[in-house]
Amino acid sequence: MKNVQYLIIGAGISGLTFANYCEGKYLIIEKENEVGGYCRTIRRNGYVWDYSGHFFHFKTDEFKNKFINEMPKDEIIYNEKCTKILYKGKFINFPFQTNIHQLAKQEFIDCLYDLFNKEEKEKYDNFLDMLYGKFGKSIVEKFLRPYNEKLYAIDLTKLDVDAMGRFFPYADKEAIIKNMKNSQINSYNANFLYPKNGAESFIKILYDNLEKENILLNTTVEKIDINNKIVTLSNGEKIKYIYLINTMPLNKLLQMIKNHDELLEEMSYNKVLVFNLGFDKKSPLCTKEHWLYIPSKKCNYYRCGFYDNILNSDKLSMYVEIGYPKNAIITQEIINEQLKLTLYNLKKSGIITKDMKLVDYAPIVMDPAYVHINTETNKKIYCLKTELSKQNIYTIGRYGAWTYNSMEDSMVAAKELAQKLGGETL
C-alpha cells in the first residue's frame, strides 16, 4: 500500500495550486486523461476554445507574476473589456442598470420612474426580492430577472440575497444618473488578460512545476475509508493518506462518503451546455465585442463570447452557453436539437449570416456549472466542512468548497491551506 502525506482529488486549478505549494509527498488523482478540469483548452482546425470563457483579471501580484513572468510577452493579450447586452435587436452597454439611458425613450422613462419609486427594505428575503428593492420593476423585468433565470435555471426566490457576491454589478441611483453623461466601466473585470493559446497555458505552468509521476490520470476514486484514511482507486490500488484534499464537486464527494442524502437534496446548482463554434468567416455584427448577454427568453442561450475578437483572428470563433436545472439530463439528442436552435438564433440575431459555414464545433456539459448560494444550506455545508477537517479532509476550489468565486480566489485558498497544513505538527 502506498503512503502519501497529501492525497489530492482532482487536477484542476485548485488541486495543481495546492500541489505547487505543499511540503511533503503528494499524489494527485485525476479522472480525465489530462489536467486542468474546466480550465482546459481545445485547439483544433485553427480554432482556440476553452471549455468555457476564462478571462484573467488578477488582484494579487503574486499569481499575476507567477504566470506572466513564465510566458513570452507576445503570448499574452491585454484587453479592456468590451461587453454588450443584445436587447431587442440592439446593443446596450453592460451592466444594464447603469445604461438604461441607451434604451428607447419610453423604456428609459419606465426604468427611471421605477428606479425612483422602488420600495427598498432593511432586509431582503431572497435574490429576486433584492433586485426589485434596489432597481425597481422595469430594470428587473427587462433584464435582471430574465437573464438570471436563464443563467441559473432556477426560481430566483430560491437564491440568497448575496448569491453573486462581489461579482454582481450593484449601482445606486446616483451612480446610474452619473453614468448617463460619463460612462465608466467599474466592474471587477474591467480589464483582463488572455494567453494566445488559451487558458490551458496557465494550467501548464502549474503542471510543469510538479513531478509527473505523482499525478495519476484516467483514474477515479472508488471508495474513501475516512476512519482508516485509505482511498481505493479504480485501478485497484489502495492509498494511505495523512491529509485528503478534495477539489471534485462537493456533492460528488458526499455521495462517496454517504449518509448525507438530505444535504445532497438541498444543495442546488445548474448545469451548462457549452457550444464552442468555429465558422469560416468573421461575424458581420460582432466585430469588437468580447462577449454578449442575451436576456430574451425566446433565445435558448444566455451568453455568447468571441475568441476571435480577443485573439484578433480572421474567422469567427465563439462559445455559447445554455443553462439547465440540476436534475436535467442532457442527452445527445438534446445537444443536437440545441445546436440547431443555436444556429437558428445566431442567424436571427445577425451574429452569423446564411452564407457562413460552421467548420467545427465542440459541445461540453458542465455539471455542476454554477452553485446556487443559499444561506441555510451554506450553514450546513460550513458545519460539514468543519467536521471533515477534524478528520484531515479538506474540500477546496469553486466546486469543492461549493461557492461562487474566481479562479484566483481558488488559487489563493489552495495556497493558504497548503501553507497552513505545512506548518502543522504531524
QUIQUIZI-V871125 format. One record per pair of residues at least 24 apart in sequence whose C-alpha atoms are under 7 Angstrom apart, sorted by sequence separation. I is the first residue (numbers start at 1). J is the second residue. D is the distance in Angstrom with one decimal. If there is no record, write none. Layout:
i->I j->J d->D
i->I j->J d->D
This chain:
i->11 j->35 d->5.2
i->12 j->36 d->4.3
i->114 j->138 d->6.3
i->11 j->36 d->5.9
i->12 j->37 d->4.3
i->11 j->37 d->6.4
i->111 j->138 d->4.9
i->110 j->138 d->6.2
i->111 j->139 d->5.5
i->128 j->156 d->5.3
i->127 j->156 d->5.9
i->128 j->157 d->5.4
i->127 j->157 d->5.9
i->126 j->157 d->5.3
i->130 j->161 d->6.2
i->371 j->402 d->6.5
i->126 j->158 d->6.7
i->127 j->159 d->5.3
i->224 j->256 d->6.9
i->282 j->314 d->6.4
i->371 j->403 d->6.4
i->126 j->159 d->5.9
i->127 j->160 d->5.3
i->223 j->256 d->6.6
i->224 j->257 d->6.4
i->281 j->314 d->6.8
i->282 j->315 d->4.7
i->283 j->316 d->6.0
i->371 j->404 d->6.7
i->126 j->160 d->5.1
i->127 j->161 d->4.1
i->281 j->315 d->4.4
i->282 j->316 d->4.4
i->126 j->161 d->4.7
i->127 j->162 d->6.9
i->280 j->315 d->5.6
i->281 j->316 d->5.6
i->125 j->161 d->7.0
i->127 j->163 d->6.8
i->279 j->315 d->6.2
i->280 j->316 d->6.8
i->124 j->161 d->6.7
i->279 j->316 d->5.2
i->278 j->316 d->5.9
i->279 j->317 d->6.5
i->278 j->317 d->4.6
i->277 j->317 d->5.8
i->278 j->318 d->6.5
i->277 j->318 d->5.3
i->97 j->139 d->6.4
i->276 j->318 d->5.8
i->277 j->319 d->6.0
i->300 j->342 d->6.8
i->276 j->319 d->4.4
i->275 j->319 d->5.5
i->276 j->320 d->6.6
i->274 j->319 d->6.7
i->275 j->320 d->5.1
i->274 j->320 d->5.6
i->275 j->321 d->6.6
i->299 j->345 d->6.3
i->96 j->143 d->7.0
i->274 j->321 d->4.7
i->273 j->321 d->5.8
i->274 j->322 d->6.5
i->272 j->321 d->6.3
i->273 j->322 d->5.1
i->272 j->322 d->5.4
i->273 j->323 d->6.5
i->272 j->323 d->4.6
i->271 j->323 d->5.9
i->272 j->324 d->5.9
i->270 j->323 d->6.7
i->271 j->324 d->5.0
i->270 j->324 d->5.6
i->271 j->325 d->6.1
i->270 j->325 d->4.8
i->271 j->326 d->5.8
i->270 j->326 d->4.8
i->269 j->326 d->5.5
i->268 j->326 d->6.9
i->285 j->350 d->6.1
i->286 j->351 d->6.3
i->285 j->351 d->5.3
i->284 j->351 d->6.6
i->283 j->351 d->5.6
i->284 j->352 d->7.0
i->283 j->352 d->5.5
i->95 j->169 d->6.8
i->281 j->356 d->6.6
i->280 j->356 d->6.3
i->279 j->356 d->6.6
i->280 j->357 d->5.5
i->98 j->176 d->4.6
i->279 j->357 d->5.5
i->280 j->358 d->6.6
i->97 j->176 d->6.9
i->101 j->180 d->6.1
i->279 j->358 d->4.5
i->280 j->359 d->6.2
i->278 j->358 d->5.9
i->279 j->359 d->5.2
i->98 j->179 d->6.2
i->99 j->180 d->6.8
i->278 j->359 d->5.6
i->278 j->360 d->5.2
i->277 j->360 d->6.2
i->278 j->361 d->6.0
i->277 j->361 d->4.5
i->276 j->361 d->5.4
i->277 j->362 d->6.7
i->275 j->361 d->6.8
i->276 j->362 d->5.1
i->275 j->362 d->5.9
i->276 j->363 d->6.2
i->275 j->363 d->4.5
i->274 j->363 d->5.6
i->275 j->364 d->6.5
i->274 j->364 d->5.0
i->273 j->364 d->5.9
i->274 j->365 d->6.2
i->273 j->365 d->4.6
i->272 j->365 d->5.8
i->273 j->366 d->6.4
i->272 j->366 d->5.1
i->271 j->366 d->5.6
i->272 j->367 d->6.9
i->271 j->367 d->4.9
i->271 j->368 d->5.1
i->272 j->369 d->5.8
i->270 j->368 d->6.0
i->271 j->369 d->5.0
i->269 j->368 d->6.3
i->270 j->369 d->5.7
i->270 j->370 d->5.6
i->269 j->370 d->5.6
i->270 j->371 d->6.5
i->269 j->371 d->4.1
i->268 j->371 d->6.2
i->269 j->372 d->4.9
i->268 j->372 d->5.3
i->81 j->190 d->5.3
i->80 j->190 d->6.1
i->81 j->191 d->5.4
i->267 j->377 d->6.8
i->80 j->191 d->4.4
i->81 j->192 d->6.9
i->266 j->377 d->6.9
i->79 j->191 d->5.8
i->80 j->192 d->6.5
i->79 j->192 d->5.5
i->78 j->192 d->6.1
i->79 j->193 d->6.0
i->78 j->193 d->4.4
i->196 j->311 d->6.4
i->77 j->193 d->5.5
i->78 j->194 d->6.6
i->76 j->193 d->6.7
i->77 j->194 d->5.2
i->153 j->270 d->6.2
i->76 j->194 d->5.7
i->77 j->195 d->6.0
i->152 j->270 d->5.8
i->76 j->195 d->4.4
i->77 j->196 d->6.7
i->75 j->195 d->5.7
i->76 j->196 d->5.9
i->75 j->196 d->5.3
i->57 j->189 d->5.8
i->57 j->191 d->6.5
i->57 j->192 d->4.7
i->67 j->202 d->6.2
i->56 j->192 d->5.2
i->57 j->193 d->6.5
i->55 j->192 d->6.1
i->56 j->193 d->5.3
i->55 j->193 d->6.4
i->56 j->194 d->6.3
i->67 j->205 d->7.0
i->55 j->194 d->6.0
i->54 j->199 d->6.4
i->147 j->294 d->6.8
i->50 j->198 d->6.3
i->147 j->295 d->4.2
i->244 j->392 d->6.3
i->245 j->393 d->6.1
i->246 j->394 d->6.0
i->247 j->395 d->5.8
i->48 j->197 d->6.7
i->49 j->198 d->6.8
i->50 j->199 d->6.5
i->146 j->295 d->5.5
i->243 j->392 d->5.0
i->244 j->393 d->4.7
i->245 j->394 d->5.0
i->246 j->395 d->4.5
i->247 j->396 d->5.3
i->250 j->399 d->6.1
i->48 j->198 d->6.3
i->146 j->296 d->6.8
i->242 j->392 d->7.0
i->243 j->393 d->6.0
i->244 j->394 d->6.3
i->245 j->395 d->5.9
i->246 j->396 d->6.2
i->247 j->397 d->5.6
i->249 j->399 d->4.4
i->250 j->400 d->4.7
i->146 j->297 d->6.8
i->151 j->302 d->6.1
i->248 j->399 d->6.4
i->249 j->400 d->4.7
i->250 j->401 d->6.7
i->143 j->295 d->5.7
i->150 j->302 d->5.9
i->247 j->399 d->6.8
i->248 j->400 d->5.3
i->250 j->402 d->6.3
i->247 j->400 d->4.5
i->246 j->400 d->6.3
i->147 j->302 d->6.5
i->41 j->198 d->5.8
i->41 j->199 d->6.4
i->40 j->199 d->6.6
i->41 j->200 d->5.3
i->39 j->199 d->6.2
i->40 j->200 d->4.9
i->39 j->200 d->6.0
i->36 j->200 d->6.9
i->36 j->203 d->6.1
i->153 j->323 d->5.7
i->152 j->323 d->6.4
i->153 j->324 d->5.3
i->154 j->325 d->6.5
i->151 j->323 d->5.3
i->153 j->325 d->5.1
i->150 j->323 d->6.0
i->34 j->217 d->6.5
i->33 j->217 d->5.2
i->32 j->217 d->6.0
i->33 j->218 d->5.0
i->20 j->206 d->6.9
i->28 j->214 d->6.2
i->29 j->215 d->6.2
i->30 j->216 d->6.0
i->31 j->217 d->5.9
i->32 j->218 d->5.0
i->27 j->214 d->4.8
i->28 j->215 d->4.7
i->29 j->216 d->5.1
i->30 j->217 d->4.9
i->31 j->218 d->4.6
i->26 j->214 d->6.6
i->27 j->215 d->5.9
i->28 j->216 d->6.1
i->29 j->217 d->6.5
i->30 j->218 d->6.2
i->31 j->219 d->4.6
i->17 j->206 d->6.6
i->20 j->209 d->6.8
i->30 j->219 d->5.6
i->31 j->220 d->4.9
i->13 j->203 d->6.7
i->16 j->206 d->6.1
i->20 j->210 d->6.7
i->29 j->219 d->6.2
i->30 j->220 d->6.5
i->16 j->207 d->6.5
i->29 j->220 d->6.6
i->84 j->289 d->7.0
i->83 j->289 d->5.6
i->86 j->292 d->6.5
i->82 j->289 d->5.2
i->83 j->290 d->5.7
i->84 j->291 d->6.8
i->85 j->292 d->5.4
i->86 j->293 d->6.2
i->87 j->294 d->6.9
i->82 j->290 d->5.5
i->83 j->291 d->5.2
i->84 j->292 d->5.0
i->85 j->293 d->4.6
i->86 j->294 d->5.4
i->81 j->290 d->6.8
i->83 j->292 d->5.7
i->84 j->293 d->6.4
i->85 j->294 d->6.0
i->163 j->372 d->6.9
i->163 j->373 d->5.0
i->159 j->372 d->6.2
i->160 j->373 d->5.5
i->159 j->373 d->5.9
i->160 j->374 d->4.7
i->159 j->374 d->5.7
i->160 j->375 d->6.1
i->52 j->274 d->6.7
i->49 j->276 d->6.3
i->47 j->278 d->6.6
i->15 j->247 d->6.2
i->14 j->247 d->6.6
i->7 j->241 d->6.0
i->6 j->241 d->6.1
i->2 j->238 d->6.8
i->3 j->239 d->5.9
i->4 j->240 d->6.3
i->5 j->241 d->5.5
i->6 j->242 d->6.2
i->7 j->243 d->6.3
i->8 j->244 d->6.1
i->9 j->245 d->6.2
i->10 j->246 d->7.0
i->1 j->238 d->5.8
i->2 j->239 d->5.1
i->3 j->240 d->4.7
i->4 j->241 d->5.0
i->5 j->242 d->4.8
i->6 j->243 d->4.9
i->7 j->244 d->5.0
i->8 j->245 d->4.6
i->9 j->246 d->4.9
i->10 j->247 d->5.4
i->1 j->239 d->6.0
i->2 j->240 d->6.1
i->3 j->241 d->5.9
i->4 j->242 d->6.7
i->5 j->243 d->6.0
i->6 j->244 d->5.9
i->7 j->245 d->6.0
i->8 j->246 d->5.9
i->9 j->247 d->5.7
i->10 j->248 d->5.7
i->1 j->240 d->6.9
i->6 j->245 d->6.8
i->9 j->248 d->6.4
i->164 j->404 d->6.7
i->89 j->349 d->6.7
i->52 j->319 d->7.0
i->47 j->317 d->6.4
i->51 j->364 d->6.7
i->58 j->408 d->6.7
i->14 j->397 d->5.4
i->17 j->411 d->5.8
i->21 j->415 d->5.8
i->14 j->410 d->5.7
i->18 j->414 d->4.9
i->22 j->418 d->4.7
i->14 j->411 d->5.6
i->17 j->414 d->6.1
i->18 j->415 d->5.5
i->21 j->418 d->5.8
i->22 j->419 d->6.5
i->13 j->411 d->6.8
i->17 j->415 d->6.4
i->21 j->419 d->6.9
i->23 j->422 d->5.8
i->14 j->414 d->5.8
i->18 j->418 d->5.7
i->22 j->422 d->6.5
